[in-house]
Amino acid sequence: MRVVLFFVSLLLAFPVAAAEKGRSTAQGVNQQMATAQAMRGVPKGATVVDTTCKEFAVGAFTYRFQCTVHWAQ
Protein backbone atom coordinates (compact mmCIF):
# COMPACT_ATOMS: atom_id res chain seq x y z
CA MET A 1 0.00 0.00 0.00
CA ARG A 2 2.87 2.36 0.77
CA VAL A 3 4.30 1.79 -2.69
CA VAL A 4 1.02 2.76 -4.32
CA LEU A 5 0.77 5.93 -2.23
CA PHE A 6 4.37 6.78 -3.07
CA PHE A 7 3.75 6.54 -6.83
CA VAL A 8 0.51 8.50 -6.59
CA SER A 9 2.31 11.27 -4.73
CA LEU A 10 4.99 11.32 -7.44
CA LEU A 11 2.38 11.68 -10.15
CA LEU A 12 0.73 14.56 -8.31
CA ALA A 13 4.08 16.30 -7.87
CA PHE A 14 4.63 16.63 -11.62
CA PRO A 15 2.70 19.20 -13.65
CA VAL A 16 -0.18 17.80 -15.66
CA ALA A 17 0.74 19.63 -18.86
CA ALA A 18 4.28 18.46 -19.57
CA ALA A 19 6.36 20.13 -22.24
CA GLU A 20 6.35 18.51 -25.64
CA LYS A 21 9.67 16.87 -26.47
CA GLY A 22 11.03 15.42 -29.65
CA ARG A 23 14.03 14.71 -31.76
CA SER A 24 15.13 15.06 -35.34
CA THR A 25 17.82 12.92 -36.98
CA ALA A 26 19.67 13.45 -40.26
CA GLN A 27 22.78 12.27 -42.10
CA GLY A 28 25.39 14.22 -44.01
CA VAL A 29 28.89 14.12 -45.45
CA ASN A 30 30.18 16.22 -42.54
CA GLN A 31 29.02 17.05 -39.05
CA GLN A 32 27.91 20.59 -39.91
CA MET A 33 25.68 19.47 -42.78
CA ALA A 34 24.10 16.66 -40.75
CA THR A 35 23.40 19.00 -37.83
CA ALA A 36 21.92 21.67 -40.12
CA GLN A 37 19.66 19.09 -41.79
CA ALA A 38 18.48 17.80 -38.38
CA MET A 39 17.79 21.39 -37.22
CA ARG A 40 15.31 21.76 -40.10
CA GLY A 41 13.09 19.24 -38.30
CA VAL A 42 12.87 21.30 -35.10
CA PRO A 43 9.48 23.08 -34.79
CA LYS A 44 9.41 26.86 -34.75
CA GLY A 45 9.65 28.20 -31.20
CA ALA A 46 11.17 25.01 -29.77
CA THR A 47 14.37 25.05 -27.73
CA VAL A 48 17.23 22.75 -28.69
CA VAL A 49 18.25 20.78 -25.60
CA ASP A 50 21.01 18.50 -26.91
CA THR A 51 22.84 17.59 -30.12
CA THR A 52 24.70 14.32 -30.64
CA CYS A 53 26.61 13.09 -33.69
CA LYS A 54 28.04 9.72 -34.67
CA GLU A 55 30.56 9.03 -37.41
CA PHE A 56 30.34 5.78 -39.34
CA ALA A 57 32.18 4.28 -42.29
CA VAL A 58 30.32 3.68 -45.55
CA GLY A 59 33.30 2.63 -47.65
CA ALA A 60 37.06 2.09 -47.56
CA PHE A 61 37.91 5.71 -46.72
CA THR A 62 34.45 7.25 -46.80
CA TYR A 63 32.62 8.42 -43.69
CA ARG A 64 29.20 9.91 -42.98
CA PHE A 65 27.76 11.58 -39.93
CA GLN A 66 24.41 10.98 -38.28
CA CYS A 67 23.31 13.80 -35.97
CA THR A 68 20.30 13.92 -33.66
CA VAL A 69 18.88 17.15 -32.28
CA HIS A 70 16.71 16.85 -29.15
CA TRP A 71 14.23 19.69 -28.59
CA ALA A 72 11.56 20.75 -26.11
CA GLN A 73 8.63 23.13 -26.52
N, CA, C and O atoms as a Tinker XYZ file with bonds, in Angstrom:
   292  protein
     1  N      0.816000   -1.191000    0.000000    73     2
     2  CA     0.000000    0.000000    0.000000    64     1     3
     3  C      0.867000    1.266000    0.000000    63     2     4     5
     4  O      0.536000    2.260000   -0.646000    81     3
     5  N      1.972000    1.207000    0.730000    73     3     6
     6  CA     2.867000    2.359000    0.770000    64     5     7
     7  C      3.454000    2.654000   -0.601000    63     6     8     9
     8  O      3.647000    3.813000   -0.969000    81     7
     9  N      3.731000    1.609000   -1.343000    73     7    10
    10  CA     4.300000    1.793000   -2.686000    64     9    11
    11  C      3.304000    2.508000   -3.588000    63    10    12    13
    12  O      3.680000    3.402000   -4.346000    81    11
    13  N      2.065000    2.126000   -3.512000    73    11    14
    14  CA     1.024000    2.762000   -4.321000    64    13    15
    15  C      0.891000    4.238000   -3.944000    63    14    16    17
    16  O      0.813000    5.096000   -4.824000    81    15
    17  N      0.866000    4.533000   -2.672000    73    15    18
    18  CA     0.771000    5.925000   -2.234000    64    17    19
    19  C      1.996000    6.733000   -2.666000    63    18    20    21
    20  O      1.882000    7.906000   -3.022000    81    19
    21  N      3.156000    6.100000   -2.632000    73    19    22
    22  CA     4.370000    6.783000   -3.072000    64    21    23
    23  C      4.272000    7.173000   -4.539000    63    22    24    25
    24  O      4.575000    8.311000   -4.895000    81    23
    25  N      3.852000    6.245000   -5.398000    73    23    26
    26  CA     3.749000    6.544000   -6.829000    64    25    27
    27  C      2.648000    7.555000   -7.124000    63    26    28    29
    28  O      2.804000    8.383000   -8.022000    81    27
    29  N      1.570000    7.509000   -6.408000    73    27    30
    30  CA     0.506000    8.495000   -6.593000    64    29    31
    31  C      1.007000    9.879000   -6.206000    63    30    32    33
    32  O      0.705000   10.860000   -6.886000    81    31
    33  N      1.767000    9.968000   -5.124000    73    31    34
    34  CA     2.311000   11.269000   -4.726000    64    33    35
    35  C      3.316000   11.787000   -5.745000    63    34    36    37
    36  O      3.409000   12.995000   -5.959000    81    35
    37  N      4.070000   10.891000   -6.376000    73    35    38
    38  CA     4.993000   11.318000   -7.437000    64    37    39
    39  C      4.243000   11.876000   -8.631000    63    38    40    41
    40  O      4.645000   12.890000   -9.200000    81    39
    41  N      3.165000   11.225000   -9.011000    73    39    42
    42  CA     2.378000   11.685000  -10.150000    64    41    43
    43  C      1.762000   13.052000   -9.884000    63    42    44    45
    44  O      1.690000   13.888000  -10.785000    81    43
    45  N      1.320000   13.281000   -8.656000    73    43    46
    46  CA     0.726000   14.560000   -8.311000    64    45    47
    47  C      1.773000   15.672000   -8.212000    63    46    48    49
    48  O      1.439000   16.852000   -8.329000    81    47
    49  N      3.024000   15.304000   -8.000000    73    47    50
    50  CA     4.082000   16.302000   -7.873000    64    49    51
    51  C      4.466000   16.900000   -9.227000    63    50    52    53
    52  O      4.933000   18.037000   -9.291000    81    51
    53  N      4.275000   16.158000  -10.288000    73    51    54
    54  CA     4.628000   16.634000  -11.622000    64    53    55
    55  C      3.478000   17.427000  -12.226000    63    54    56    57
    56  O      2.315000   17.106000  -11.981000    81    55
    57  N      3.779000   18.452000  -13.005000    73    55    58
    58  CA     2.697000   19.202000  -13.654000    64    57    59
    59  C      1.949000   18.325000  -14.654000    63    58    60    61
    60  O      2.522000   17.436000  -15.282000    81    59
    61  N      0.671000   18.599000  -14.781000    73    59    62
    62  CA    -0.177000   17.801000  -15.662000    64    61    63
    63  C      0.183000   18.049000  -17.121000    63    62    64    65
    64  O      0.254000   17.109000  -17.914000    81    63
    65  N      0.407000   19.295000  -17.473000    73    63    66
    66  CA     0.736000   19.629000  -18.857000    64    65    67
    67  C      2.251000   19.666000  -19.014000    63    66    68    69
    68  O      2.877000   20.705000  -18.805000    81    67
    69  N      2.831000   18.538000  -19.378000    73    67    70
    70  CA     4.280000   18.460000  -19.567000    64    69    71
    71  C      4.659000   19.072000  -20.908000    63    70    72    73
    72  O      3.853000   19.116000  -21.838000    81    71
    73  N      5.877000   19.535000  -20.989000    73    71    74
    74  CA     6.363000   20.129000  -22.237000    64    73    75
    75  C      6.506000   19.055000  -23.307000    63    74    76    77
    76  O      6.875000   17.917000  -23.020000    81    75
    77  N      6.212000   19.431000  -24.525000    73    75    78
    78  CA     6.352000   18.511000  -25.642000    64    77    79
    79  C      7.832000   18.374000  -25.970000    63    78    80    81
    80  O      8.556000   19.366000  -26.052000    81    79
    81  N      8.270000   17.136000  -26.157000    73    79    82
    82  CA     9.667000   16.866000  -26.467000    64    81    83
    83  C      9.736000   16.082000  -27.770000    63    82    84    85
    84  O      8.780000   15.410000  -28.159000    81    83
    85  N     10.865000   16.176000  -28.427000    73    83    86
    86  CA    11.031000   15.420000  -29.650000    64    85    87
    87  C     12.471000   15.407000  -30.087000    63    86    88    89
    88  O     13.349000   15.963000  -29.428000    81    87
    89  N     12.697000   14.763000  -31.208000    73    87    90
    90  CA    14.034000   14.708000  -31.763000    64    89    91
    91  C     13.953000   14.631000  -33.277000    63    90    92    93
    92  O     12.965000   14.178000  -33.855000    81    91
    93  N     15.021000   15.088000  -33.891000    73    91    94
    94  CA    15.127000   15.062000  -35.339000    64    93    95
    95  C     16.505000   14.514000  -35.690000    63    94    96    97
    96  O     17.508000   14.953000  -35.128000    81    95
    97  N     16.559000   13.563000  -36.611000    73    95    98
    98  CA    17.820000   12.917000  -36.983000    64    97    99
    99  C     18.050000   13.078000  -38.477000    63    98   100   101
   100  O     17.114000   12.999000  -39.273000    81    99
   101  N     19.316000   13.307000  -38.853000    73    99   102
   102  CA    19.672000   13.450000  -40.260000    64   101   103
   103  C     21.106000   12.973000  -40.466000    63   102   104   105
   104  O     21.885000   12.869000  -39.518000    81   103
   105  N     21.438000   12.684000  -41.735000    73   103   106
   106  CA    22.784000   12.269000  -42.099000    64   105   107
   107  C     23.379000   13.260000  -43.077000    63   106   108   109
   108  O     22.657000   13.939000  -43.807000    81   107
   109  N     24.702000   13.338000  -43.087000    73   107   110
   110  CA    25.386000   14.224000  -44.011000    64   109   111
   111  C     26.835000   13.814000  -44.192000    63   110   112   113
   112  O     27.344000   12.948000  -43.482000    81   111
   113  N     27.498000   14.455000  -45.163000    73   111   114
   114  CA    28.889000   14.120000  -45.454000    64   113   115
   115  C     29.842000   14.697000  -44.412000    63   114   116   117
   116  O     30.972000   14.227000  -44.280000    81   115
   117  N     29.395000   15.718000  -43.667000    73   115   118
   118  CA    30.183000   16.223000  -42.544000    64   117   119
   119  C     29.237000   16.564000  -41.401000    63   118   120   121
   120  O     28.016000   16.577000  -41.561000    81   119
   121  N     29.825000   16.835000  -40.258000    73   119   122
   122  CA    29.022000   17.051000  -39.054000    64   121   123
   123  C     28.150000   18.302000  -39.161000    63   122   124   125
   124  O     27.014000   18.310000  -38.686000    81   123
   125  N     28.676000   19.355000  -39.781000    73   123   126
   126  CA    27.907000   20.594000  -39.907000    64   125   127
   127  C     26.672000   20.411000  -40.777000    63   126   128   129
   128  O     25.599000   20.919000  -40.453000    81   127
   129  N     26.823000   19.686000  -41.878000    73   127   130
   130  CA    25.680000   19.470000  -42.777000    64   129   131
   131  C     24.620000   18.583000  -42.126000    63   130   132   133
   132  O     23.424000   18.832000  -42.274000    81   131
   133  N     25.056000   17.558000  -41.411000    73   131   134
   134  CA    24.101000   16.660000  -40.749000    64   133   135
   135  C     23.344000   17.395000  -39.645000    63   134   136   137
   136  O     22.140000   17.201000  -39.479000    81   135
   137  N     24.053000   18.240000  -38.889000    73   135   138
   138  CA    23.395000   19.004000  -37.833000    64   137   139
   139  C     22.408000   20.004000  -38.417000    63   138   140   141
   140  O     21.298000   20.156000  -37.908000    81   139
   141  N     22.814000   20.691000  -39.490000    73   139   142
   142  CA    21.920000   21.669000  -40.122000    64   141   143
   143  C     20.666000   20.991000  -40.667000    63   142   144   145
   144  O     19.568000   21.536000  -40.553000    81   143
   145  N     20.819000   19.822000  -41.251000    73   143   146
   146  CA    19.665000   19.092000  -41.787000    64   145   147
   147  C     18.739000   18.663000  -40.647000    63   146   148   149
   148  O     17.519000   18.743000  -40.784000    81   147
   149  N     19.302000   18.211000  -39.527000    73   147   150
   150  CA    18.477000   17.804000  -38.381000    64   149   151
   151  C     17.769000   19.010000  -37.769000    63   150   152   153
   152  O     16.643000   18.878000  -37.291000    81   151
   153  N     18.402000   20.177000  -37.774000    73   151   154
   154  CA    17.790000   21.388000  -37.215000    64   153   155
   155  C     16.556000   21.802000  -38.009000    63   154   156   157
   156  O     15.667000   22.457000  -37.465000    81   155
   157  N     16.488000   21.432000  -39.277000    73   155   158
   158  CA    15.310000   21.763000  -40.096000    64   157   159
   159  C     14.052000   21.050000  -39.598000    63   158   160   161
   160  O     12.935000   21.468000  -39.902000    81   159
   161  N     14.237000   19.976000  -38.834000    73   159   162
   162  CA    13.094000   19.236000  -38.299000    64   161   163
   163  C     12.603000   19.745000  -36.961000    63   162   164   165
   164  O     11.615000   19.234000  -36.433000    81   163
   165  N     13.275000   20.746000  -36.397000    73   163   166
   166  CA    12.866000   21.302000  -35.100000    64   165   167
   167  C     11.723000   22.291000  -35.333000    63   166   168   169
   168  O     11.853000   23.181000  -36.173000    81   167
   169  N     10.613000   22.159000  -34.615000    73   167   170
   170  CA     9.481000   23.083000  -34.791000    64   169   171
   171  C      9.851000   24.513000  -34.413000    63   170   172   173
   172  O     10.719000   24.751000  -33.573000    81   171
   173  N      9.179000   25.439000  -35.047000    73   171   174
   174  CA     9.409000   26.860000  -34.754000    64   173   175
   175  C      9.031000   27.154000  -33.304000    63   174   176   177
   176  O      7.965000   26.746000  -32.844000    81   175
   177  N      9.895000   27.853000  -32.591000    73   175   178
   178  CA     9.649000   28.199000  -31.205000    64   177   179
   179  C     10.165000   27.183000  -30.201000    63   178   180   181
   180  O     10.122000   27.432000  -28.997000    81   179
   181  N     10.654000   26.035000  -30.678000    73   179   182
   182  CA    11.173000   25.011000  -29.772000    64   181   183
   183  C     12.606000   25.355000  -29.371000    63   182   184   185
   184  O     13.307000   26.076000  -30.082000    81   183
   185  N     13.023000   24.837000  -28.236000    73   183   186
   186  CA    14.373000   25.048000  -27.727000    64   185   187
   187  C     15.179000   23.778000  -27.899000    63   186   188   189
   188  O     14.753000   22.702000  -27.479000    81   187
   189  N     16.349000   23.901000  -28.518000    73   187   190
   190  CA    17.233000   22.750000  -28.693000    64   189   191
   191  C     17.892000   22.450000  -27.348000    63   190   192   193
   192  O     18.514000   23.318000  -26.736000    81   191
   193  N     17.742000   21.200000  -26.903000    73   191   194
   194  CA    18.248000   20.783000  -25.598000    64   193   195
   195  C     19.602000   20.100000  -25.730000    63   194   196   197
   196  O     20.482000   20.315000  -24.897000    81   195
   197  N     19.785000   19.279000  -26.766000    73   195   198
   198  CA    21.010000   18.503000  -26.913000    64   197   199
   199  C     21.222000   18.159000  -28.377000    63   198   200   201
   200  O     20.264000   18.017000  -29.136000    81   199
   201  N     22.477000   18.027000  -28.767000    73   199   202
   202  CA    22.838000   17.590000  -30.120000    64   201   203
   203  C     23.920000   16.535000  -29.997000    63   202   204   205
   204  O     24.933000   16.750000  -29.331000    81   203
   205  N     23.706000   15.390000  -30.640000    73   203   206
   206  CA    24.699000   14.324000  -30.639000    64   205   207
   207  C     24.970000   13.891000  -32.072000    63   206   208   209
   208  O     24.066000   13.873000  -32.907000    81   207
   209  N     26.221000   13.542000  -32.350000    73   207   210
   210  CA    26.607000   13.092000  -33.686000    64   209   211
   211  C     27.444000   11.827000  -33.589000    63   210   212   213
   212  O     28.232000   11.648000  -32.660000    81   211
   213  N     27.253000   10.957000  -34.567000    73   211   214
   214  CA    28.036000    9.724000  -34.673000    64   213   215
   215  C     28.653000    9.675000  -36.065000    63   214   216   217
   216  O     28.024000   10.059000  -37.051000    81   215
   217  N     29.873000    9.204000  -36.130000    73   215   218
   218  CA    30.557000    9.031000  -37.406000    64   217   219
   219  C     30.590000    7.544000  -37.721000    63   218   220   221
   220  O     30.898000    6.731000  -36.850000    81   219
   221  N     30.273000    7.182000  -38.966000    73   219   222
   222  CA    30.342000    5.778000  -39.342000    64   221   223
   223  C     30.883000    5.642000  -40.757000    63   222   224   225
   224  O     30.690000    6.519000  -41.599000    81   223
   225  N     31.558000    4.536000  -41.000000    73   223   226
   226  CA    32.185000    4.281000  -42.295000    64   225   227
   227  C     31.162000    3.710000  -43.262000    63   226   228   229
   228  O     30.351000    2.859000  -42.899000    81   227
   229  N     31.212000    4.193000  -44.505000    73   227   230
   230  CA    30.321000    3.678000  -45.550000    64   229   231
   231  C     31.120000    3.074000  -46.701000    63   230   232   233
   232  O     30.547000    2.523000  -47.641000    81   231
   233  N     32.424000    3.178000  -46.622000    73   231   234
   234  CA    33.300000    2.628000  -47.651000    64   233   235
   235  C     34.702000    2.499000  -47.096000    63   234   236   237
   236  O     34.912000    2.600000  -45.887000    81   235
   237  N     35.676000    2.273000  -47.991000    73   235   238
   238  CA    37.060000    2.089000  -47.560000    64   237   239
   239  C     37.564000    3.314000  -46.793000    63   238   240   241
   240  O     38.042000    3.179000  -45.667000    81   239
   241  N     37.464000    4.484000  -47.378000    73   239   242
   242  CA    37.911000    5.711000  -46.724000    64   241   243
   243  C     36.822000    6.777000  -46.756000    63   242   244   245
   244  O     37.113000    7.972000  -46.801000    81   243
   245  N     35.577000    6.339000  -46.732000    73   243   246
   246  CA    34.445000    7.247000  -46.800000    64   245   247
   247  C     33.647000    7.175000  -45.503000    63   246   248   249
   248  O     33.306000    6.091000  -45.028000    81   247
   249  N     33.357000    8.340000  -44.939000    73   247   250
   250  CA    32.619000    8.419000  -43.688000    64   249   251
   251  C     31.409000    9.326000  -43.844000    63   250   252   253
   252  O     31.407000   10.249000  -44.659000    81   251
   253  N     30.385000    9.051000  -43.053000    73   251   254
   254  CA    29.204000    9.909000  -42.976000    64   253   255
   255  C     28.914000   10.178000  -41.515000    63   254   256   257
   256  O     29.380000    9.463000  -40.627000    81   255
   257  N     28.142000   11.213000  -41.285000    73   255   258
   258  CA    27.763000   11.584000  -39.931000    64   257   259
   259  C     26.254000   11.473000  -39.786000    63   258   260   261
   260  O     25.499000   11.802000  -40.702000    81   259
   261  N     25.833000   11.009000  -38.628000    73   259   262
   262  CA    24.406000   10.984000  -38.280000    64   261   263
   263  C     24.259000   11.811000  -37.011000    63   262   264   265
   264  O     24.821000   11.473000  -35.969000    81   263
   265  N     23.497000   12.898000  -37.108000    73   263   266
   266  CA    23.309000   13.800000  -35.971000    64   265   267
   267  C     21.844000   13.817000  -35.540000    63   266   268   269
   268  O     20.937000   13.792000  -36.371000    81   267
   269  N     21.636000   13.859000  -34.243000    73   267   270
   270  CA    20.304000   13.920000  -33.661000    64   269   271
   271  C     20.203000   15.178000  -32.814000    63   270   272   273
   272  O     21.067000   15.450000  -31.980000    81   271
   273  N     19.148000   15.935000  -33.034000    73   271   274
   274  CA    18.881000   17.149000  -32.279000    64   273   275
   275  C     17.661000   16.878000  -31.406000    63   274   276   277
   276  O     16.591000   16.547000  -31.916000    81   275
   277  N     17.822000   17.020000  -30.084000    73   275   278
   278  CA    16.711000   16.855000  -29.146000    64   277   279
   279  C     16.173000   18.232000  -28.805000    63   278   280   281
   280  O     16.941000   19.152000  -28.521000    81   279
   281  N     14.853000   18.375000  -28.831000    73   279   282
   282  CA    14.231000   19.685000  -28.590000    64   281   283
   283  C     13.066000   19.543000  -27.625000    63   282   284   285
   284  O     12.515000   18.460000  -27.430000    81   283
   285  N     12.708000   20.684000  -27.022000    73   283   286
   286  CA    11.556000   20.748000  -26.107000    64   285   287
   287  C     10.790000   22.027000  -26.411000    63   286   288   289
   288  O     11.374000   23.039000  -26.799000    81   287
   289  N      9.495000   21.969000  -26.233000    73   287   290
   290  CA     8.634000   23.127000  -26.517000    64   289   291
   291  C      7.874000   23.538000  -25.296000    63   290   292
   292  O      7.100000   24.494000  -25.343000    81   291
